[in-house]
Amino acid sequence: MTNEPTTLMEAMRYFADPDVALDFMMQLRWPNGVACPRCGNMDVRFLSTRRIWECKEKHAKRQFSIKVGTVFEDSPIPLDKWLAAIWMLANAKNGVSSYELSRSIGVTQKSAWFMLARIRAAMEDGTFNKMEGIVEADETWIGGKARNMHKAQREAKLQGGVGMTGKAAVFGVLERHGPDGHSRVRVRPIPDNKRGTLEAQVRENVTPGANLNTDGAGGYRFLGEEYAHGVVEHDANEYVRGTIHTNGIENFWSLLKRSIHGTYVSVEPFHLFRYLDEQAFRYNSRKITDGERFKAALRGIMGKRLTYADLTSGPAVGTTPA
């Protein structure tokens, strides 16, 4: 693939040609030749008038498009708009709202919101390797302010007697020297910040014996037998002691909150993990070019499916999605 785009404007012009967009996706998805996504057979024929393929093996649903078996499946939105949307979300430091995407590529806000959710699914890191070396662990709280809440949310919280916090707990670990030599993060929502929850998260994500750095929160106090546990006591105004600190993960929290509160305004707890995946993806790929980051996001589209029913079947109520 030559003359590939390096900016958003170049990408939009480059993929405006349907043949170019299709060829780009073919080479990325099937570098060794087109294969049926249902049976894996490579003996297929291209139906040029419909821009789809037909598998020569005898089975159900022999015909397939480039979208089948990806997060694009069953979407009527053309490929050029999908590729522009992925470029935007992958490379926008503070994220992209559905309203901005709607205006930029000419789709409805509802369609843009669904597109962004599917792209975030592609950005999910499927790696379960535990972190090692020097690892920082911390938790934070994410939630909108009262003025950003839908009226129904404000009233529900007041009537429920739980105040106006509306916060969701998030746990994160940062490995200072990842496989590529740069720091990487892994973040996820947690039900609370109690000792049992935090200890379980550390054990699940950090290799025993690693140098574990945390603040003085009580939930981490008893991990010293399993890890080389270094503690900085923030309550005593201690933030750095030699190599012991949690500045890396705390800087990530700042980026995350700037994205959520600045771009998305309010995120329902049911959808929070998707936004965490998005921000972690951008952070972990920050050392590569925009074009490389775009391709990295695209490589995650295969083998994943997110329907609108799945996306909206949770307990989220009362907000306009961003």
Sequence and secondary structure as in RCSB ss.txt:
>XXXX:A:sequence
MTNEPTTLMEAMRYFADPDVALDFMMQLRWPNGVACPRCGNMDVRFLSTRRIWECKEKHAKRQFSIKVGTVFEDS
PIPLDKWLAAIWMLANAKNGVSSYELSRSIGVTQKSAWFMLARIRAAMEDGTFNKMEGIVEADETWIGGKARNMH
KAQREAKLQGGVGMTGKAAVFGVLERHGPDGHSRVRVRPIPDNKRGTLEAQVRENVTPGANLNTDGAGGYRFLGE
EYAHGVVEHDANEYVRGTIHTNGIENFWSLLKRSIHGTYVSVEPFHLFRYLDEQAFRYNSRKITDGERFKAALRG
IMGKRLTYADLTSGPAVGTTPA
>XXXX:A:secstr
  S   SHHHHHHHTTSHHHHHHHHHHHH TT    TTT    EEEETTTTEEEESS SSS EE TTTTBTTTT 
 S HHHHHHHHHHHHH TT   HHHHHHHHT  HHHHHHHHHHHHHHH       B SEEEEEEEEE   GGGS 
HHHHHHHHHHT TT   EEEEEEEESS TTSS EEEEEEES   HHHHHHHHHHHB TT EEEEES GGGTT TT
TSEEEEE GGGT  EETTEE HHHHHHHHHHHHHIIIIIS   GGGHHHHHHHHHHHHHTTTS HHHHHHHHHTT
SBT    HHHHT SS  S    
